[in-house]
Amino acid sequence: MIRVRTQLLLLSILFGFFGNCLFAQENSAWMIEANDYTNYTGISVANGRIGILPSAEPGKTKSIILNNVYDKESEFGVSKVLLGINFANLQIVVDQDTLSFADCSNWKQVLNMKSATFTTSCRFKEYAEISFTLYALRGMPYSGLVDVKIKSLQKKLNIVVNGQIICPSEYKDVTSDFRILQDLDARMPILQTVAKSPFGKHDLATSAAFIFEGETPDLKHNLKDIFTNELGFSKSLKNEEEYKFAWCGSVCTSQNFTDPKSESERMVIFQLLGNKQAVINRHKELWSELWKGDIEIEGDPESQQDIRLALYHLYSFARDDSNLSIAPMGLSSQAYNGHVFWDTELWMFPPLLVFNQKIAKSLLNYRFDRLEMARKKAQNYGYTGAMFPWESDDTGEEATPTWALTGTFEHHITADIAIAFWNYYRTTGDKEWLKERGFPVLKEVADFWVSRSVQNHDGSYSINNVVGANEFYHHANDNAFTNGSAKTTLQFANEAGKILKKESNPRWANAAKGLKFHYFGDGVTKENSEYNGEIIKQADVNLLAYPLEIVTEPKEIRRDLEYYESKVAPEGPAMSYSVLGVLYARLGEPEKAFELFKKAYVPNKRLPFGALSESAYSNNPYFATGAGGMLQTVLFGFGGLHFTENGIEQKNPCLPKQWKKLTIKGVGPELTTYVIE
């Protein structure tokens, strides 16, 4: 039990003022409330397969993102993740007035992180009070639902409701339809739109239907335009009468189904003729299971909310049954083409491994399923073993745009993946998994690094001509993080071989021992052999201390920290300060760690929910990589957690002055709880 008495009053005032002034939201541990849509940035509602991005406008959503479904971004471009055909839009009309911002008062949106629901409510003139609650159904990964309530404020209120399927304008061969399917006494009115992706790689289909609690009103189909398919009904309400219905939809593609058209209909029929409340209850049950892994903070409501929002997004963007991974922006946008980078294994994977080993395993399966393509890439570049792509899509081939040198030279991704595999074994102790999946990856990656390194005249080893974590510097020799991650992988492969009693390549140990690091005269680690103090995009050298734990002496860790903190570019991504925060916490300086923890994400928060942008100067949320970084500061810094050969262990936790107590629940397979106060 640790009590911290050191004060950092100025920092507390600064960030408290920033949070209170910038975000007009209710301080709640589980719910974030917005009452102002000025400079609006939405928050994703996702289930690991689809991500629905709500709009500020009542009843509307901006887009649906599909996980691992790609077509080309342009005729000569690389792959880009696709938008789904969007079912989650409703139009409310009263006396020829259409619900819009202009006629809306008491506007409010609430994200309930505990149940993963997003509710928009407002007063429509003097007509009615209306609310829309959006679900990306956890139990039906290709499906979503909008629950609607309309309360009349008039003696007699005549409403018209139109459910809309909106197809992205770049899609081809768009066909919209409305059919009433019949089986004995079962009547199934289904709205549907099908289309081809921009360059014809995929067929996409979205079906939707109304779910009524009582009598089904007459339905009217309207093809508003080639991209907008509508199904509507009329209803008269008495004063104070509350009318409830739902609009459900399913989004399918040929990436996952041979007949996405029929499958999307079946999923909608399942909701239409099943028990709506049972579907919602299942969604909430699954989220309750996820939240067995949680972080609680006493004494700092803003940090509590921010940390939980980060964890909510990581849970939202992944599943334990998908064998898919997470792009830097998760399922919130098409940024970075929806490709998978090192962001997953180095930044998002560790918190998920702490709390949910099934999701972590699914992320690793994504890489294992592409191991053969990684072998081929290594061969294509004259190396042995496996060489994973810097940007990955559904194929496992390199998906980086050709102009970006990261795709050709940023090779540490291969080590990052192997390290994640080893940490999964260390956490679970699953020797059968290590034999079948872990060691095959570790072996291939170790073989790659042996072939990628060169032996110098003095017997040492170098890895030349790379792009490191600091992507401002090209053609680096002996980049610190590249060499460090390669060294770590080679050591882990040796350890795995010993556990499984498999013969290891003797060159693994030789290369691991011989890889070079360069230093300034005062002992500061140089980022690469030619580095001379330039501004860096993000932390590189400091990763040797965490997460690699190659540099372990406090004096050396501090020396590198003090040198490189001032070298990080202000426009760089959020993760650097998260790593520095972990290290200062481990050095026993929680107040400095807290300063960096806040610096890593507070400037990146966007109105009104606190969605994280990639940097302080960009506006491209939600940056799941940054969420992973800030969670690591809490778990592996303040919380003192470590991945070890004995599983997850706690060493020297600490608390900043601003927190009274930190509770980390559901850690590891045993669901251990750690309390620091």
JOSULMO-V289092 format. One record per pair of residues at least 4 apart in sequence whose C-alpha atoms are under 6 Angstrom apart, sorted by sequence separation. I is the first residue (numbers start at 0). J is the second residue. D is the distance in Angstrom with one decimal. If there is no record, write none. Layout:
i->I j->J d->D
i->I j->J d->D
This chain:
i->11 j->15 d->5.8
i->12 j->16 d->5.9
i->16 j->20 d->6.0
i->17 j->21 d->5.8
i->18 j->22 d->5.9
i->45 j->49 d->5.6
i->72 j->76 d->5.5
i->92 j->96 d->5.4
i->111 j->115 d->5.6
i->123 j->127 d->5.3
i->181 j->185 d->5.7
i->195 j->199 d->5.5
i->223 j->227 d->5.4
i->253 j->257 d->5.6
i->259 j->263 d->5.9
i->267 j->271 d->6.0
i->268 j->272 d->5.8
i->269 j->273 d->5.5
i->276 j->280 d->5.9
i->302 j->306 d->6.0
i->307 j->311 d->5.9
i->325 j->329 d->5.3
i->333 j->337 d->5.3
i->341 j->345 d->5.9
i->342 j->346 d->5.2
i->343 j->347 d->4.9
i->344 j->348 d->4.9
i->348 j->352 d->5.9
i->351 j->355 d->5.4
i->352 j->356 d->5.1
i->356 j->360 d->6.0
i->364 j->368 d->5.9
i->378 j->382 d->5.3
i->391 j->395 d->5.7
i->404 j->408 d->5.9
i->405 j->409 d->4.7
i->424 j->428 d->5.1
i->432 j->436 d->5.5
i->433 j->437 d->4.1
i->434 j->438 d->5.6
i->438 j->442 d->5.8
i->447 j->451 d->5.9
i->448 j->452 d->5.9
i->454 j->458 d->6.0
i->455 j->459 d->5.3
i->466 j->470 d->6.0
i->479 j->483 d->5.9
i->480 j->484 d->5.8
i->496 j->500 d->5.7
i->506 j->510 d->6.0
i->510 j->514 d->6.0
i->518 j->522 d->5.6
i->519 j->523 d->5.3
i->526 j->530 d->5.8
i->542 j->546 d->5.8
i->543 j->547 d->5.1
i->544 j->548 d->4.5
i->560 j->564 d->5.9
i->576 j->580 d->5.9
i->584 j->588 d->5.2
i->589 j->593 d->5.9
i->592 j->596 d->6.0
i->595 j->599 d->6.0
i->597 j->601 d->5.5
i->605 j->609 d->4.9
i->631 j->635 d->5.4
i->632 j->636 d->4.8
i->633 j->637 d->5.1
i->634 j->638 d->4.6
i->635 j->639 d->4.9
i->642 j->646 d->6.0
i->643 j->647 d->5.9
i->666 j->670 d->4.6
i->45 j->50 d->4.0
i->54 j->59 d->5.5
i->72 j->77 d->5.9
i->92 j->97 d->4.3
i->111 j->116 d->5.3
i->122 j->127 d->5.9
i->181 j->186 d->4.8
i->196 j->201 d->5.4
i->343 j->348 d->5.7
i->377 j->382 d->4.9
i->424 j->429 d->5.9
i->433 j->438 d->5.4
i->454 j->459 d->5.8
i->455 j->460 d->5.7
i->496 j->501 d->4.8
i->518 j->523 d->5.5
i->543 j->548 d->5.8
i->544 j->549 d->5.7
i->583 j->588 d->5.3
i->584 j->589 d->4.9
i->604 j->609 d->4.6
i->605 j->610 d->5.2
i->633 j->638 d->5.8
i->635 j->640 d->4.6
i->642 j->647 d->4.8
i->665 j->670 d->3.7
i->666 j->671 d->4.8
i->25 j->31 d->6.0
i->44 j->50 d->5.7
i->45 j->51 d->5.9
i->54 j->60 d->4.7
i->71 j->77 d->5.4
i->72 j->78 d->5.5
i->91 j->97 d->5.8
i->122 j->128 d->4.4
i->136 j->142 d->5.9
i->180 j->186 d->6.0
i->195 j->201 d->5.8
i->222 j->228 d->4.8
i->253 j->259 d->5.9
i->377 j->383 d->5.8
i->391 j->397 d->6.0
i->454 j->460 d->4.4
i->518 j->524 d->4.4
i->543 j->549 d->5.3
i->544 j->550 d->4.6
i->604 j->610 d->5.3
i->612 j->618 d->5.4
i->634 j->640 d->5.9
i->641 j->647 d->5.6
i->665 j->671 d->5.2
i->25 j->32 d->5.2
i->44 j->51 d->5.1
i->53 j->60 d->4.1
i->54 j->61 d->5.5
i->71 j->78 d->4.1
i->72 j->79 d->5.0
i->91 j->98 d->5.5
i->110 j->117 d->4.6
i->121 j->128 d->5.9
i->136 j->143 d->5.2
i->180 j->187 d->4.8
i->195 j->202 d->4.7
i->222 j->229 d->5.9
i->252 j->259 d->5.1
i->296 j->303 d->5.4
i->352 j->359 d->5.2
i->390 j->397 d->5.9
i->391 j->398 d->5.5
i->399 j->406 d->5.1
i->453 j->460 d->5.5
i->466 j->473 d->5.1
i->496 j->503 d->5.9
i->518 j->525 d->4.9
i->543 j->550 d->5.7
i->604 j->611 d->4.7
i->612 j->619 d->5.1
i->641 j->648 d->5.3
i->665 j->672 d->5.8
i->24 j->32 d->4.9
i->43 j->51 d->5.8
i->52 j->60 d->5.8
i->53 j->61 d->5.8
i->70 j->78 d->5.2
i->71 j->79 d->5.6
i->109 j->117 d->5.7
i->121 j->129 d->5.6
i->135 j->143 d->4.5
i->179 j->187 d->5.3
i->194 j->202 d->5.9
i->195 j->203 d->6.0
i->221 j->229 d->5.0
i->251 j->259 d->5.0
i->351 j->359 d->5.9
i->377 j->385 d->5.4
i->390 j->398 d->5.1
i->453 j->461 d->5.4
i->517 j->525 d->5.3
i->584 j->592 d->5.3
i->603 j->611 d->5.3
i->612 j->620 d->4.2
i->640 j->648 d->5.6
i->664 j->672 d->4.4
i->24 j->33 d->5.1
i->43 j->52 d->4.8
i->52 j->61 d->5.6
i->69 j->78 d->5.8
i->70 j->79 d->5.6
i->109 j->118 d->5.2
i->120 j->129 d->5.6
i->134 j->143 d->5.4
i->179 j->188 d->4.2
i->194 j->203 d->5.4
i->220 j->229 d->5.9
i->377 j->386 d->4.9
i->388 j->397 d->4.7
i->390 j->399 d->5.1
i->452 j->461 d->5.5
i->465 j->474 d->5.0
i->583 j->592 d->5.1
i->603 j->612 d->5.0
i->611 j->620 d->5.2
i->612 j->621 d->5.8
i->613 j->622 d->5.3
i->640 j->649 d->4.4
i->663 j->672 d->5.6
i->52 j->62 d->5.5
i->69 j->79 d->5.2
i->108 j->118 d->5.5
i->120 j->130 d->4.1
i->134 j->144 d->5.2
i->178 j->188 d->5.8
i->193 j->203 d->5.6
i->220 j->230 d->4.6
i->374 j->384 d->5.8
i->376 j->386 d->5.9
i->452 j->462 d->4.6
i->464 j->474 d->4.1
i->465 j->475 d->5.1
i->611 j->621 d->5.2
i->612 j->622 d->5.4
i->639 j->649 d->5.1
i->663 j->673 d->5.1
i->69 j->80 d->4.3
i->108 j->119 d->4.4
i->119 j->130 d->5.5
i->133 j->144 d->5.9
i->178 j->189 d->5.4
i->193 j->204 d->4.3
i->219 j->230 d->5.7
i->326 j->337 d->5.4
i->374 j->385 d->4.0
i->464 j->475 d->5.0
i->517 j->528 d->5.8
i->603 j->614 d->5.6
i->610 j->621 d->5.7
i->611 j->622 d->5.4
i->639 j->650 d->5.0
i->662 j->673 d->5.7
i->51 j->63 d->4.5
i->68 j->80 d->5.6
i->69 j->81 d->5.4
i->107 j->119 d->5.8
i->119 j->131 d->5.2
i->133 j->145 d->4.6
i->177 j->189 d->5.8
i->192 j->204 d->5.8
i->219 j->231 d->5.1
i->251 j->263 d->5.7
i->326 j->338 d->5.4
i->373 j->385 d->4.7
i->464 j->476 d->5.3
i->580 j->592 d->4.2
i->603 j->615 d->4.5
i->639 j->651 d->5.5
i->662 j->674 d->4.5
i->50 j->63 d->5.4
i->68 j->81 d->5.8
i->107 j->120 d->5.3
i->118 j->131 d->5.4
i->132 j->145 d->5.4
i->177 j->190 d->4.5
i->192 j->205 d->5.5
i->218 j->231 d->5.6
i->316 j->329 d->5.5
i->326 j->339 d->4.6
i->373 j->386 d->4.8
i->463 j->476 d->4.1
i->602 j->615 d->5.0
i->639 j->652 d->4.1
i->661 j->674 d->5.8
i->50 j->64 d->4.9
i->106 j->120 d->5.9
i->118 j->132 d->4.2
i->132 j->146 d->5.0
i->191 j->205 d->5.7
i->218 j->232 d->5.0
i->249 j->263 d->5.2
i->316 j->330 d->5.9
i->373 j->387 d->4.8
i->463 j->477 d->5.8
i->526 j->540 d->5.6
i->638 j->652 d->4.9
i->661 j->675 d->5.1
i->49 j->64 d->5.6
i->106 j->121 d->4.4
i->117 j->132 d->5.5
i->131 j->146 d->5.7
i->176 j->191 d->5.3
i->191 j->206 d->4.3
i->462 j->477 d->5.3
i->580 j->595 d->5.2
i->637 j->652 d->5.3
i->660 j->675 d->5.7
i->49 j->65 d->4.9
i->65 j->81 d->5.9
i->105 j->121 d->5.1
i->117 j->133 d->5.1
i->131 j->147 d->4.7
i->175 j->191 d->5.8
i->190 j->206 d->5.6
i->461 j->477 d->5.6
i->580 j->596 d->5.6
i->637 j->653 d->4.9
i->660 j->676 d->4.3
i->65 j->82 d->5.9
i->104 j->121 d->5.8
i->105 j->122 d->5.8
i->116 j->133 d->5.7
i->130 j->147 d->5.7
i->175 j->192 d->4.3
i->190 j->207 d->5.2
i->389 j->406 d->5.2
i->420 j->437 d->5.8
i->637 j->654 d->5.8
i->659 j->676 d->6.0
i->48 j->66 d->5.2
i->64 j->82 d->4.8
i->65 j->83 d->6.0
i->104 j->122 d->5.1
i->116 j->134 d->5.4
i->130 j->148 d->5.3
i->174 j->192 d->5.6
i->189 j->207 d->5.9
i->489 j->507 d->5.4
i->63 j->82 d->5.5
i->64 j->83 d->5.9
i->103 j->122 d->5.6
i->129 j->148 d->5.7
i->174 j->193 d->5.3
i->189 j->208 d->5.3
i->248 j->267 d->5.9
i->576 j->595 d->5.3
i->577 j->596 d->5.6
i->63 j->83 d->5.1
i->103 j->123 d->4.9
i->129 j->149 d->4.6
i->173 j->193 d->5.8
i->102 j->123 d->5.9
i->128 j->149 d->5.8
i->173 j->194 d->4.4
i->63 j->85 d->5.9
i->102 j->124 d->5.5
i->128 j->150 d->5.1
i->172 j->194 d->5.3
i->489 j->511 d->5.8
i->577 j->599 d->5.7
i->127 j->150 d->5.3
i->171 j->194 d->5.8
i->172 j->195 d->6.0
i->372 j->395 d->5.7
i->576 j->599 d->4.9
i->127 j->151 d->4.5
i->171 j->195 d->5.1
i->417 j->441 d->5.5
i->127 j->152 d->4.9
i->170 j->195 d->5.8
i->486 j->511 d->4.5
i->126 j->152 d->5.3
i->170 j->196 d->5.1
i->369 j->395 d->5.1
i->387 j->413 d->5.2
i->573 j->599 d->5.1
i->126 j->153 d->5.9
i->170 j->197 d->5.0
i->386 j->413 d->5.9
i->60 j->88 d->6.0
i->169 j->197 d->5.9
i->59 j->88 d->4.6
i->58 j->88 d->5.7
i->537 j->567 d->5.7
i->58 j->89 d->5.0
i->535 j->566 d->5.8
i->536 j->567 d->5.9
i->534 j->566 d->4.8
i->535 j->567 d->5.1
i->536 j->568 d->5.4
i->211 j->244 d->4.9
i->535 j->568 d->5.8
i->210 j->244 d->5.8
i->537 j->571 d->6.0
i->210 j->245 d->4.9
i->536 j->571 d->5.2
i->209 j->245 d->5.7
i->523 j->559 d->5.5
i->209 j->246 d->4.6
i->538 j->575 d->4.9
i->208 j->246 d->5.8
i->319 j->357 d->5.1
i->324 j->362 d->5.0
i->537 j->575 d->5.4
i->208 j->247 d->5.6
i->319 j->358 d->4.0
i->322 j->361 d->4.4
i->323 j->362 d->5.7
i->207 j->247 d->5.5
i->318 j->358 d->5.5
i->322 j->362 d->5.9
i->207 j->248 d->4.1
i->572 j->613 d->5.4
i->573 j->614 d->5.7
i->206 j->248 d->5.5
i->319 j->361 d->5.4
i->322 j->364 d->5.1
i->323 j->365 d->5.1
i->572 j->614 d->4.8
i->206 j->249 d->5.6
i->322 j->365 d->4.8
i->205 j->249 d->5.6
i->445 j->489 d->5.1
i->570 j->614 d->6.0
i->205 j->250 d->4.6
i->204 j->251 d->5.4
i->479 j->526 d->5.2
i->203 j->251 d->6.0
i->478 j->526 d->5.7
i->479 j->527 d->5.8
i->203 j->252 d->4.4
i->340 j->389 d->5.9
i->478 j->527 d->4.2
i->202 j->252 d->5.6
i->340 j->390 d->5.2
i->442 j->492 d->5.9
i->477 j->527 d->5.2
i->202 j->253 d->5.3
i->339 j->390 d->5.5
i->441 j->492 d->5.2
i->476 j->527 d->5.9
i->477 j->528 d->5.8
i->574 j->625 d->5.5
i->577 j->628 d->5.3
i->581 j->632 d->4.8
i->585 j->636 d->5.8
i->201 j->253 d->5.5
i->338 j->390 d->5.6
i->339 j->391 d->5.0
i->476 j->528 d->5.8
i->573 j->625 d->5.3
i->577 j->629 d->5.5
i->580 j->632 d->5.8
i->584 j->636 d->4.9
i->338 j->391 d->5.4
i->460 j->513 d->5.0
i->461 j->514 d->5.7
i->584 j->637 d->5.8
i->338 j->392 d->5.4
i->459 j->513 d->4.5
i->460 j->514 d->4.5
i->461 j->515 d->5.9
i->574 j->628 d->5.2
i->204 j->259 d->5.8
i->577 j->632 d->5.5
i->581 j->636 d->4.0
i->204 j->260 d->5.1
i->409 j->465 d->5.7
i->206 j->263 d->5.5
i->408 j->465 d->4.8
i->409 j->466 d->4.5
i->205 j->263 d->6.0
i->206 j->264 d->5.6
i->385 j->443 d->5.1
i->408 j->466 d->5.4
i->409 j->467 d->6.0
i->384 j->443 d->4.2
i->385 j->444 d->5.4
i->480 j->539 d->5.6
i->166 j->226 d->4.9
i->384 j->444 d->5.8
i->480 j->540 d->5.9
i->165 j->226 d->5.6
i->210 j->271 d->5.7
i->479 j->540 d->5.6
i->165 j->227 d->4.7
i->292 j->354 d->4.8
i->384 j->446 d->4.8
i->385 j->447 d->5.8
i->164 j->227 d->5.8
i->384 j->447 d->4.4
i->164 j->228 d->5.1
i->383 j->447 d->5.1
i->93 j->158 d->4.8
i->163 j->228 d->5.6
i->471 j->536 d->5.8
i->589 j->654 d->5.9
i->590 j->655 d->5.3
i->92 j->158 d->5.7
i->163 j->229 d->4.6
i->469 j->535 d->5.6
i->589 j->655 d->4.9
i->92 j->159 d->5.0
i->162 j->229 d->5.6
i->469 j->536 d->5.0
i->91 j->159 d->5.9
i->162 j->230 d->5.2
i->382 j->450 d->5.6
i->469 j->537 d->5.4
i->91 j->160 d->4.8
i->161 j->230 d->5.4
i->90 j->160 d->5.7
i->161 j->231 d->4.1
i->411 j->481 d->5.1
i->414 j->484 d->5.6
i->90 j->161 d->5.0
i->160 j->231 d->5.3
i->341 j->412 d->5.4
i->414 j->485 d->5.7
i->468 j->539 d->5.4
i->89 j->161 d->5.7
i->160 j->232 d->5.5
i->344 j->416 d->5.8
i->34 j->107 d->4.8
i->89 j->162 d->4.7
i->159 j->232 d->5.7
i->33 j->107 d->5.7
i->89 j->163 d->5.9
i->159 j->233 d->4.4
i->414 j->488 d->5.9
i->33 j->108 d->5.2
i->88 j->163 d->5.3
i->158 j->233 d->5.6
i->344 j->419 d->5.9
i->32 j->108 d->5.8
i->158 j->234 d->5.4
i->32 j->109 d->4.5
i->86 j->163 d->6.0
i->157 j->234 d->5.8
i->31 j->109 d->5.6
i->86 j->164 d->4.3
i->157 j->235 d->4.4
i->31 j->110 d->5.2
i->85 j->164 d->5.5
i->156 j->235 d->5.4
i->30 j->110 d->5.5
i->85 j->165 d->5.1
i->156 j->236 d->4.9
i->30 j->111 d->4.6
i->155 j->236 d->5.7
i->84 j->166 d->4.7
i->155 j->237 d->4.8
i->29 j->112 d->5.4
i->154 j->237 d->5.4
i->29 j->113 d->5.9
i->154 j->238 d->4.4
i->153 j->238 d->4.9
i->152 j->238 d->5.5
i->151 j->238 d->5.3
i->152 j->239 d->5.8
i->151 j->239 d->5.0
i->46 j->135 d->5.6
i->150 j->239 d->6.0
i->151 j->240 d->5.5
i->45 j->135 d->5.2
i->150 j->240 d->5.6
i->44 j->135 d->5.9
i->46 j->137 d->5.2
i->150 j->241 d->4.2
i->48 j->140 d->5.5
i->149 j->241 d->5.6
i->149 j->242 d->5.1
i->148 j->242 d->5.7
i->148 j->243 d->4.7
i->147 j->243 d->5.7
i->147 j->244 d->5.5
i->147 j->245 d->5.6
i->146 j->245 d->4.5
i->145 j->245 d->5.5
i->145 j->246 d->5.2
i->144 j->246 d->5.8
i->144 j->247 d->4.3
i->143 j->247 d->5.9
i->143 j->248 d->5.6
i->142 j->248 d->5.7
i->142 j->249 d->4.2
i->141 j->249 d->5.5
i->141 j->250 d->5.5
i->84 j->205 d->5.8
i->70 j->200 d->5.9
i->138 j->282 d->5.4
i->137 j->282 d->5.0
i->136 j->282 d->5.7
i->86 j->248 d->5.8
i->114 j->283 d->5.3
i->425 j->644 d->5.3
i->426 j->646 d->4.4
i->425 j->646 d->5.2
i->426 j->647 d->6.0
i->80 j->336 d->5.5
i->79 j->336 d->4.3
i->80 j->337 d->5.0
i->64 j->330 d->5.6
i->47 j->315 d->5.6
i->46 j->315 d->5.0
i->47 j->316 d->4.4
i->45 j->315 d->5.0
i->47 j->317 d->4.2
i->47 j->318 d->5.1
i->28 j->304 d->5.4
i->347 j->624 d->6.0
i->346 j->624 d->5.7
i->50 j->330 d->4.7
i->347 j->627 d->4.3
i->346 j->627 d->4.9
i->342 j->624 d->5.6
i->346 j->628 d->5.5
i->43 j->331 d->5.4
i->331 j->621 d->5.9
i->328 j->621 d->5.3
i->328 j->622 d->4.8
i->329 j->623 d->5.9
i->327 j->622 d->6.0
i->328 j->623 d->5.4
i->327 j->623 d->5.5
i->327 j->624 d->5.5
i->354 j->665 d->5.9
i->354 j->666 d->5.2
i->353 j->666 d->5.4
i->353 j->667 d->5.4
i->309 j->626 d->4.8
i->77 j->400 d->6.0
i->67 j->393 d->5.7
i->299 j->658 d->5.9
i->298 j->658 d->4.9
i->297 j->658 d->5.9
i->298 j->659 d->5.2
i->297 j->659 d->5.2
i->297 j->660 d->5.0
i->296 j->660 d->5.8
i->296 j->661 d->4.8
i->295 j->661 d->5.8
i->295 j->662 d->5.0
i->294 j->662 d->5.8
i->294 j->663 d->4.7
i->293 j->664 d->5.1
i->292 j->664 d->5.3
i->292 j->665 d->4.3
i->291 j->665 d->5.5
i->40 j->606 d->5.8
i->39 j->606 d->5.7
i->33 j->607 d->5.8
i->22 j->607 d->5.9
i->6 j->656 d->5.9
i->3 j->654 d->5.9
i->3 j->656 d->5.8
i->2 j->676 d->5.6
i->0 j->675 d->5.6
i->1 j->676 d->5.3
i->0 j->676 d->5.6
